[in-house]
Amino acid sequence: MSEHAKAPADEETTADETDEQAPVTTGAQSVVRALENAGAEYIFGVQGGAIMPVYDALYDSDLNHVTMAHEQGASHAADAYGIVTGKPGVCFATSGPGATNLVTGIADANMDSDPMIALTGQVPTEFVGNDAFQETDTVGITQPVTKESYFAADSDTVGDDVGEAFALADAGRQGPTLVDLPKDITQGETDVEPAEATTPDTYDVQEEADDEAVQEAAEALAAADRPVILSGGGVIKADASPALREFAMEYEIPVITTMPGIGSFPEDHELSLEWAGMHGTGYANMAISNTDCLLAIGTRFDDRLTGGVDSFAPDAEVIHVDIDPAEISKNIYADYPLIGDAREVLRQLFDAMPRAPDVDEWREQCQTWKDEYPMTYDTPDDEPLKPQYVVEKFSDMTPDDTIVCTGVGQHQMWASQFWEYTEPRTWVSSHGLGTMGYGVPAAIGAKLAAPDQEVVCFDGDGSFLMTVQGLSVAVREQLDITYVVLNNEAVGMVRQWQDGFYEGRRMASEYPWIPQFDKLAEAFGARGFRLEAQEDVEETIEAAREYDGPSVIDAHIDPGENVFPMVPSGGDNGKFALQEDHLEEL
């Protein structure tokens, strides 16, 4: 189980005395105390020379440390922990390569606004700048991909640095922070207890939108003939899903989600059009392309959502709700900018609505698009196993609160398209950065964040190979995770693009040399299953789920299967391909 050490209490000490915190004596102990005070529970990390004093201080702490097989895995596990719990995940690494191995996960968390704090060891301050062994400019490297990167300069204040970084990661628009810890600072003596974790005095977050702006937006929405709500990841980050559901159902406005917003609105509800964008549903993209009033909440309008910005919601007045003013009109012009917390602004809008919009005909039109462009696929008897079928069966056979993690690629799209999501914080994936290898360690962080919920990780063979060493951690921690490798012996999304846009010139995208993942799983100590036929899907799923520990299903799927619908990059969302030959017409 996770490394968790606590010095045994003296037999003569009382319970009250053992509950008291021992005074800090070193910078490293102050670092650990700051994490304890901030409410951290799990730390994902890899030990090393420059971070060793902090690990030594962990020895007497109640914090649970999970040793990962690679620092990148530590950052992804911490990221997923933050997504599922809503509070910052914590990762540790040593200096030099340990710190640089975290950077991908930090950048991933930054793109997706996930709360995370990274603590990295650093060479002693007297060696900084001298190209010492395992020295890198960690602060300089990570400043562009964090909310803030700190260089700890004093043993007396290092605990405050960590507390502030933790608070900042959680405040406003969440995101990653980092504290770089020189070894002499963590080894240095101090008797200063870290202060309560608070954000910097200069950090100010606007929680409520301007009342007059809210009133104007509400009147525009009420007057609309074809309104749509676009729910982004910020709705989930703000715990605003209940407010969104109440608002949409009260005023009977159709709801589309972004890919990061999956789960913010139940996909089994009649108002749901599911998610929009490059591989979103045809009906979601048609609704966005024809709406006259778009209420967008907690989304940054990235290019995978919008396609060409000139063709995105061309007839719509846009109401944009976001806690970060920098996102307003950055990509899509906001006719009604509402800066504030998603939950608070939804409450303001609810109270300000003069009436419900008259949208009976519009809802009927949305239903017509659902009928015209259903999410279907063929399962001929003479063709290999279809990945969509595997995802659908898993969705049917698991509880509604099952957490789905993925890597990045075709499997990610199928997992988002053919699983029915009804709850927030049950979809854990890499969106903005698109990080292959995210799935294996993310599932570990998700399971530790929610031990009573089932966790299923869909991965591709290419993505799985990048972080497969994380299976050793899942086995050691006895985590009941089901990994499903949708195996097409290719980097499938690249291969799909090569076929569609590069005349089928498949350069470096096919992987005929991959291992047998079921046998590899057994070598790690997990349970392995090989799946090739549709008639074996349900039985294999049942067996994998019943196994008490990590299992891997090596599902050999149709290598020719592609992800549709598809909007070409920079294209018009209202002009999507439903099969490969449609791409030639767009």
N, C-alpha and C positions, 0 to 999 in steps of 0.2 A: 504493500500500500504506500501512499504518499509519505515521503520522509517527514516525520513530525517528531521532534524530540523535545522533551521537557525534563529538566533536572528533577530527580525525585526529592520530595519534601523531607526534611528532617522529621523523625518520628515525634519529636517533642514540640514541633511547631503546630499552631492552631490552624483551622481552616481559614480564618480571616487573614492570618499572616501570609499563608501561601497564596491567597488571592491578590495580595498587594503586589504592585509592580516594583521590581528592584530598580534602584536608581541607575540611570545610564552612566556609563563611565568612558565610553568611546563614541566616536562618530558613527561607527557601524551600528552600535546599539541604538543610537538616536535614529538612524535610518529605519531600523526594524520597528522601533517604538512608534514612529510616525505612521508607518503602514498599519500597525495595530490600532492606533487611535483613529485612523481614517476608516476603519471597518473592513480592511482587506481580509480575505479568508484563504485564498489560494495564490501561490506564486508558481509560475512556470519558468524554468530556467535550466541553464547549463553552468556548472561550476568552472572556475578558472583562477589563474593567479591573481589578477588585479581585483577581482570581486571577492576573493576568499575571505577577507575580514568580515564582509557582510554575511556571508554564509556561516561563518563561525558564530556570529551574533544570532543567527536563526536557530542555532542548536538549542537554545533555551526558550524559544518562542512557541506559542500555540499556533502560529501560522503554518499552514500545510504547504510544503514545497513538493512540486512534481518535477522530477528530473526528466527533461525531454531528450530525445535522441539527436536533436539538431536545434540550434538557436532559432532558425526560421520557424520551426515547429512551435517553439516556445511563444513566439510573437503571435502566430495564428491561433494557438490555443487560448492565449490571453484575450485576443480579439473576440473570439467566439464566446468566451466567458462573459465579456462585456456586453455583447449583443443579447445574450439570453437573460442575464441578470439586470441589465440596465445600469450597472455601476462599473467603474474601471476595472479591467483585468490587469494583472501585474506580471511582467516578465523581467527576468534577470539574464545578464550575459557578462562575460568578462570583456577586457579591452581588445582592441585590434579586430581580429577576425570574428570574435564573439559578437562585438558590437555591430560590425558590418553585416553579419548574418541576420541580424534583427531588422535591418533597414527595409527589406521587402515587406515584412509584416507591418512595420510602422507606416510605410507609405500606403499600404492597403487600408489600414485603419483610418488614415487621414483622408483618403478619397471617399470612404464610406461614412465618415463622421462617427466612428466607433470609439467608445471610451476606453483608453488604455494608458498605462504608465510603464515606461521602460527604464530600468536602472542598469547602468553599465559601469563596469570597473574601468579605471584609467590608471596609467602609470603615475608615479608620484609627481607632484607639481614641479619639483626641481628638474625633472626629466622631460616635461612637456615641451615640445618644440625641438627636441634633440634627436628625433627619430629613434627613440628607445625601443626595446624589444616589445612587440605587440602594442605599439602606439599608433593611434589614428586620431584625426581631428573629428571626434564623434559629434560634438556639438555643431561644427561646421557642416558636416555631412547631413545631419538630421534636421537642421533648422528649416529647410524648405518643406519638410513633410511632417512637421509637428505643429501643435498650437504654440508650444514653447519648448526650447531645450535649455537646460540649466547646466552650468559648470560649478560644481560645489567647491567653494574656496576656503571654507572654515569649518572645523569640527564642531564649533559651537552653533552654527547655523545650518548645518547639512540636513538636520531633521526638519527644519522649517522649509527648506528647499523641497524636500520630498512631499511634505504635507501640502504645500502650495501647488505642486505639480499634480498631485492626486485630485485636489479640489478643482483645478483648472480643467483637467481632462473630463470632468463630470459636468461642468457648468455650461450653460448656454448651448451653443452648438457643440456637442461633444466631439472629442477627438483625442489623438495621442499626445502625450508629453514625454519628455525624457530628462533624466538627471544623470549626469556623468560624474562618477565618484572616484577621484584620485585616491590611490591607496594610502597615502600619508594622511589624508583627511579622514578616511574611515578608521584608520588605526590610531589617529590622534586622540588624546584624552579630552574629555569634556564632562561637565556635570550639569549641562543645560538640557532641561527637558524640552522636547519640541512643542511648539505652540499648537493650538487647534488648527486643523487643516482649513485654510480659507484661500479664496482667490486673491490676486493682487488688488490693491486699492484702486488701481486704474482700470480694472476690468468691470465693465458695466453692461448688463444685459437688459434689454427692453422686453418685459414680459407681456404687456398689453399693447395692442395697436391703438393708434389715435382714434378716438370715438367718432369724429366726423368722417374720417376715411372709412371706418367700418360701416357707418350708416349709408354712405354712398355706394359701397360695395354690395351691401344687402339689398338696396333698392335695384341695382343693376341685375342682381341674381334673381330677384323676385319678378322682374320684368322680362326675363329671358324666355324664349320659346323652346330653346334646345340646350339647356344647361347640362354640364357634366362636372362632377367632382373628380379631380386627379389627386390621389392620395400617395404621397411619397414616403420615403424612409423616415423623414422627420416626424411624421405622425406617430410612428412606433417609438422613436427616440423620446418623444414628449409624453409617452403613455396616453396619447390622445385617441386611441382606437375607440374606446367607449363613446367619447364625445362625437367622433366622426359618425359612428353608427347611428347614434341618436339623431344627429342633424340630418343625415341622408334619408333615414326612414321617416322622419317627421315631415320632410318636404318632398319626399319621393323623387329624389334626384339620382340618376344613374351614377355609379361609382366605377372609376377605372383606377388601378394602382400602377405605380411604376414598379420595376422589378425589385428594388430595395423595399418598396412598400407592400410587398406580398404579405398577406396575413392581416393587414390593417383593417380590411373589410372582408366579411365572410364570402367566399366564392360560391357558396351554395345558396346565396340570397338572390332573389329575382332582380334586384337592382345592380348586381355585380356584373361588370363586363370584363372582369379579370384584368390582366396587365397589358400595357401598350408598349410599342416600340419596335425595334428591328425584328424580333421574333415573338412579338405579342400577338394577341388574338386579332383576327380580322375585324371582329365587331368592335373591339376597343379602338382600333386604329380608324375605323370608319366613323365612330362617334366623335373622336377628337378632330377628325378632318371636317366634320359638319356641324360641330357645336357653335352656338353663338355667344356662349358665356362659359368660360373655363375657370372654375375655382380650384386652383392648384395650391396644395398645402404641403410644405416641407419637401420640396423637390428643387434640384438645381438645374433642371432641364438639360441634362447631358445629351450628347449627340446620339447615343444609342436609343434614347427615348424619342428625340425630336425628328431624327432624320434631317432633312434640309430645313433650316429655321424659317426660310421664306414660305415653305409650304405647310408648316406646322400650325394647326388650328387657325387657318387663314381668315375665317369669318368671325373669330371670337374676340370679345372683350375679355381680357385676362385679369383675374383677381389672384394675386400671388401672396400667399402667407408664408413667411419665413422668419426665423429668429435671427438670421445673419443678413444684415443690410447689404452686404457685398453681393448676395445672390440676386437681389432685386434688379430686374432688367439687364442682367449680365448676358444672358443668352436669348431670352424671350422678353419682349417689352411688356411691362406690367401697367395696365390701365388703372388698376386699383392696387397699389402696393400696401400691404398690411404687415408691418414688422412686429413680430412678437412670438411668444410661445404658442405652438399649434393648439394645445388644449385650451389656453386662455382665449385665443382669438376665435376659435370655434364657439366657445361660450358667448363671446361678444356678438358674433354673427347670428347665433341662434336667437338671442334676445332682440337683435336689431331688425330681423326680417319682418317687413310690413305684412307679408302674406306669402303663401306658397305659390311658386310659379305654376302656370297652367301647362302641364307637360304630358298629358295623357297621350296625345298623338306622338310625341317624341319618344316616350317609353315604348310605344308600339313599334316605332321605327327601329329602335335599338333591338327589340325582340326579333324583328324581321331579319336584321343583320346576323343575329345569333343563329337563326334558322338557315340563312344563306351560306354562312362561313363557319360551320361547326368545327371543333377541334377533333377530327377523326383521322383514322389511319387504316390501312388495309393489313389483313393478316392471312395472306394466302397459305394454303397447306404446303405448297411446294417451295416456300421461301424460309430463310432462317428466322430465328427469334427476333421479334420486334421490341426495341427498347421501350417504346411507349406502353406496351402491354405490361412489361415488368413494373414500371412506375405505377401504373393504374392499379395493378393488383396489390402492390404494397400499400397504396393509399386506402384501398378498400379493406385491407386486413389489419390495419393498425388504428390505434386511438386517435381522436381528433387533435389531441395536444402533442402528438409525435413531432419531434424536432427533426427537420431534414437539413442535412449539411451537404455541400457539394464541393467538388473542385471546379475547374473552369473548362468549358468546351461544350460539345454537343450534349453530353450527359446532363450538364447544368441546365440547358434549355429544356430538355425533356422532363427533368425533375420539376421545373417551374411550370411547365405547361400542363402536365398530366397528373399531378398530385393536386388534390382539392384542399386548399388552405382555408381554415376558418378562424385561426387564432394568431395574434401577434407573437413575435419572438419564437416562431417555430420554423422560420426560413433563415438559414445561416449560410451565406455565400459571399464570394468576392465579386463585387460589382464594378466599381470605377476602375480599379487597377487590373482586374481580370487575371488573378494570380493562379496559375496552375499549381497543383500541390497543396492548395488550401484545405482540402476536404479532410484528409486523415488527421492532422493535428486539431483542426477545428472541431471535429466530432469529440475529441478528448475534452477540450475545454467546455463544450456544450453539455456533455454528460456530467461532468463535475459540477457545472452550474445548476443542473436540474436532474439530480440523480433519480428522481421518481418518474421522470418522463422517458419514453422510449426515444432512442436516437438512431436514425438511419442515415447513412452517408452514401450518396451516389457519387461515383467517381468514374473517370475514363481511364483506359490503360495508360495513356501518356501522362496524365495528371497524377495517377496513383503511384507511378514509378518515381516521381519526384520527391515524395515524402513517405514512402512505404516503410522506412525505418521507424516511423511513429507507431507501427503495430506493436513493437516491443514494449512501448509505454502502455498501450491499452491492455496488453496481456499482463504486464507487471501490476498494473493498478486494478486488474480484474473488472474492467469496465464492460458492461453489457451493451456493446455497439454492434450494429449490423452494417458492414461495408458491402456495397454492391458495385462491382466493377462492370460497367457497360462496355464490354470489350469488343472493339471493332478493328483491332490491330492497326490503329492509325491515330494521328492527331486529327480527329475527325472534322473539326470546324475548319482547320486549315485546308484539309483535303476537299471539303465542300466548296470553299472559296476558289481553290485551284480549278476544280471542275467547272464552276459557274463563271469565273471571270478570267481564268488563265489558260483556257483551251485544254483543260485536263492535264496540264503539265505538272504531275505530282512529284515535286522536288522536296525530299526530306520530310514528308508527311506520313508515310506508311511505315508501320512498325511490325514487320513480320517476325521479328526476333525477340518478342517479349516473352517473359517466363510464364509458367503455369501458376497463376495467382492462387489457386486453391491449394496447391502443394507448397507454395511459398508461405502462405498463411500458416500451414501446419508447422513449417520450420520455425516460425516465430512463436509458436505455442498457441495460436488461434485455431479455430475450426474452419476448415475450408470446404467449399462446395463448388462443383462444376455444373453449370446450367446451360443447356443447349436447345432444349425443345420446349415449345409452348405448353404442352401437356404436363410438364414437370414444374412449372412455375410455382403454383400454389403449394405443392408439397415441399419444395425447396425453401420457400419463404417461411413456412411453418417450422421446418427443422432449424433454420438459422435463428429464428426468433426464440425458439424454445431453448437453444443453447445458452447457458448462463455464463456469458463471457463474450469476448470479441469474436465475430465470425466474418468470413469473407466469401461472398458469392461471386465467382468468376463467370459472369453471364456473357456467353459468346453470341453477340447480336449480329444482325444483318449488316455486313460492312458497307453496303450500298445505301443504307438508310440515311436520310438527311433531315435537317431541321426546317420545318415550314410551319406557319407562314414566314416569309422573309421579305424585309424591306432592304433593298441595296443601300450601302453606306451613303448617307447624304441624300437619300431619295425621299419621295413623297409617301408619308404613312398611309395615305388613302390608295396607293398603288402598290399592292403587295403581291408577291408570288406565292402561290399555293403548291407549286411543284417546279422542278428545275427548268422545264422548257418555258415557263412563264417569265423567267429572268430575262430572256432575250427580248421580250416585249416591253420591258420597263426602261 
